[in-house]
């Protein structure tokens, strides 16, 4: 595909998406650095050239480059131009496990902050829920941190009838699924998770310190015990740039 065709396809893609243009462009430019198209030390095209290529205003390009500068990926020099400073971090901090054992393992060096703790909350049934709804749940909103960055915000609902069997320290140290898996005499007979990709709204962007419209992974998890009671519901939102999903096929 010729360069002109690539530019036209870029403009079409930008117009189709509801995500803010500058956020889309920041992602595009970041991927160019990741792929080596813009290598460390390279001078990248100027604002006017990028604006013409992408069919947007120069202000939109500057906003996109502001994001990369905040991420320490580029450096700007007056009268010299903009240069690639370093590659994006390759380490993805949070792997979304797809097996039972993995869902019980806490992230290394992660800290859990309790933002909200409500008792005797009633839940409405959703399509992704199985089992019998408990009369009331304990609702905790938890934010997970690692190395000073928040990577997950989650609403966890635990059947009030089993809360007395959970040590209070567990709420700030273990995964949501482990909260109910470790209860003596309690058997988890059905557990599943649903992962979807979305974008950050105002509340999520504030909680995770990411731009509105930035990619996120939404994970819903439920656990049902041996008598058919829905004892856990966990709705988590992960930063898209700090997560990966790995599925073992054989």
N, C-alpha and C positions, 0 to 999 in steps of 0.2 A: 504494500500500500504506500503510495506516494505521501510525502510530507503534507502537502495540501489537503489530501484526503483524510489524513490522521487529524489535522486541525479541525476539519469540518465535523468529523465524528465526535471530537471532544466537545465542540460547541453544542451539538445535538444532545449529547449525554447530559451536559450541564442544564440545558433547558428542560429536560424531561423530569429531573429530580426536584422534589420539594425541599431538599436540604439547602441551606444557605449557600450561595455560590462560593463565597470565600472559604467555607469549610470544605466544600468539594475540591476546590483548587489546592488547598493545603494538603489534602490527602493525595491528590495527583502529584504534586511536587515532592511530597515525602516518598512516594513510590519510585519516583525517578532517582532519588538519592539511594534508596534501598537497592534498586536494580543496578546501580553503577552508571546509569546514563548521565547523571550528574555526580561525578566522583569527588571524593574529599580533596579539597584544594582547588577544584574547578571554579571558574567564574561562570555564573549562570546568566541566561539572557536578562536584559534589563526589563524594567517594569513596562515600558512601552511595547517591547517585543512580545512579552508574555500576554499583555492585554490584547494585542492584535491576534495572536495565536488562538486565544481562548474566547475572543469575542465579548469581552467584558470591559468595564471601566478600569482605569489605572488604580483607582481607590480600592477596588475589589482585590486586585493583585497585591496591593500593599497590605491589606488586611490578612490575606493568606500568608504572605511572607512574615508578617508579625507573629503568626502562630509558630512557624518554623524557627523563628529567632528565639521565641520563648522556650522552645524545646531544645535550644542550643545546637540546632542542626546547621544554621547558616550564620554568617557574619556580614554586616554591611559596613562599607567604608565610603565616606564622602569622596566623591570624584574618582573613586576606583571601581566601585561596583559591589556586587554581592557574591560571596564565595561560600562554598560548602565547607562547613567546619568539621562535622563528624557524621558518622552513620547513625541511624536510629538504633536504639537498643534492640538486640536480637532476643534477649531473654524475655519470654512472656511469663509474667509472674503467676498466673493462675491457670491451671489446666482443669477444664471441666470434665470430671470423671464420668464414665459411662457404665461402670460396674459397681456392685454393692460395696465391695471392699474399699474402692476408691472414694466413695461418698462418705466414708467414716473417717478419712484421714484429713486432719487439719493442715493448712498451709504452713510450711516452714517459716518461722520468724514473723508470722502474721499476728496482729493484735486485733481484738474485737472490742468495739466501743458500743455501749448501749445508749441509743438515742431516745428510746421510748419504751416504757414498760407498763402495760395496761392489763388489768385483771378482769375476768368474767366478761369477755367480749364474745358476742354472737356472730357467727359467720353465715353468709348466704351461700347456698350451693351454686357451684359453677360447673361448666361442662367438663373441666379437667379433674374434678374431684370424684373419688370412688369411696365406697364405704358409708357408714352411718355418721352423720354430723354429731359431734359432741354437744351437750347443752351449752357449754361455754369454753372459751379458750383463753389462754394467756398469750397476749400479743407483745412481741418484742421487735422493735426496729433496731437492727444491728448494722454498724458500719465496720468493714474490715480494712485494715491498714497494713502496709508493708513498706519499710524503709521511708516512712514519712509520706507515702502516697495512698490515698483511699482507692481501692480497686473493686469494692463490692458494697452495695447497700441492699439490705434484705429485710423483709417482713416475715417473721416467724410466728406461727400460731401453734401452741401446744395444748392439747386437751387438759383442762384444769384438773381432771380426775387423776392424771398421772404426774402432775407437777410436783406433788409432795415427795415423789420418789427420785427427783432430780436434784442433785447438789447445786446450790446457787452459783458456785464457782464455774460450773459447766457452761453457763450462759455466755461467759466471756472467754472460753477456752476451746470449745469443741464445735464441730460442724453441726448444722441443724439436724441432720439425720442421726448423728451419734447421740443427740440428746435423748431420743426415745429408744435407740437400739441398745443402750446400755442398762435399761431398767430391768432389774431382776424379775424373772418370771414372765416378762413381756415378750411376745414373739411377733415379729413383723412378717406378716403373710403376703402383703402386697405393697410394693413401693415402685414408683416410677417418676421420671422427670421428663419435662418438655422444654426444649431449647429453641428459642426464636431470636431472630436478629431484628433490632429496631434502632431508633435514634433517641438521644437524650432530650427530655423535656426540661422545663425550667427547674423543677424540683431536683431531678437527677443530676443536671449539670452543676447545680449548687452543691449537692452532697458529695459528688465525685470530682469536683473542680475540673470539669471538662466543658467545652463549648456546647451551647444548645444545638442539637442536630448531629452531634458527634455519634459515631456508631457505638451501640451497646449490645450485650447479649442478655436476653431475658430468660431466666431459668425458673421453672415451676416444679416443685417437688412435693410429693404427698406420700404418706405412710399409713397403712391400715393394719391393725393388730389381728390376732387370731379369732376374735369374736366379731370382726367386721366393723370396728369403730375407726373412724378417721382421726388418728391421734396427732398427726403433724401435717401442717401445710406451710410451705416455705416458698416465698416469691422473692427471687434475687435478681438484681441488675448489675452486671459486670461491665467495667470499662472494656470497650471493644479492642483497644490497643494493649490490653493486659491479660488477654485470655486466649486460649486455644482449646479445641475439642479434638481429642485423640480417641479413636475407636479401634480396638483390637479385633481384627477379622478372623484370625486363626490362632 
